[in-house]
Amino acid sequence: MAAFTKERISSVKAPKEVSVWPGLKRSEVGKVLKRTSSRR
């Protein structure tokens, strides 16, 4: 993922690390609930 973004945007803006969280809690609308996700 980092290599993919470095090809398309500058390396300064590209992420250094990518985390994948498979079980993010979502609201009824489908948005990620940030308050419960940040407590991991």
C-alpha positions as CSV (number, residue, x, y, z in Angstrom):
1,M,0.0,0.0,0.0
2,A,2.8,2.4,0.8
3,A,4.6,1.7,-2.4
4,F,1.3,2.2,-4.3
5,T,0.8,5.7,-2.8
6,K,4.4,6.7,-3.3
7,E,4.0,6.1,-7.0
8,R,1.0,8.5,-7.2
9,I,1.8,11.2,-4.7
10,S,5.1,12.6,-3.3
11,S,7.0,10.3,-0.9
12,V,6.7,13.0,1.8
13,K,2.9,12.7,1.8
14,A,2.8,8.9,1.5
15,P,2.2,6.9,4.7
16,K,5.1,5.3,6.5
17,E,2.9,2.6,8.1
18,V,-0.4,1.1,7.2
19,S,-2.6,-0.7,9.8
20,V,-5.5,-2.9,8.8
21,W,-8.3,-3.3,11.3
22,P,-10.8,-5.9,10.1
23,G,-13.5,-5.4,12.8
24,L,-14.2,-1.7,12.9
25,K,-17.5,-0.8,14.5
26,R,-19.9,1.1,12.2
27,S,-23.0,3.1,12.7
28,E,-26.3,2.3,11.2
29,V,-25.4,4.6,8.3
30,G,-22.1,2.8,7.7
31,K,-19.6,5.3,9.0
32,V,-16.8,4.1,11.3
33,L,-17.4,4.9,15.0
34,K,-14.2,6.8,15.8
35,R,-14.8,7.0,19.6
36,T,-14.8,3.2,19.9
37,S,-12.1,2.6,17.4
38,S,-9.5,4.9,19.0
39,R,-9.6,3.0,22.3
40,R,-7.8,-0.1,20.8
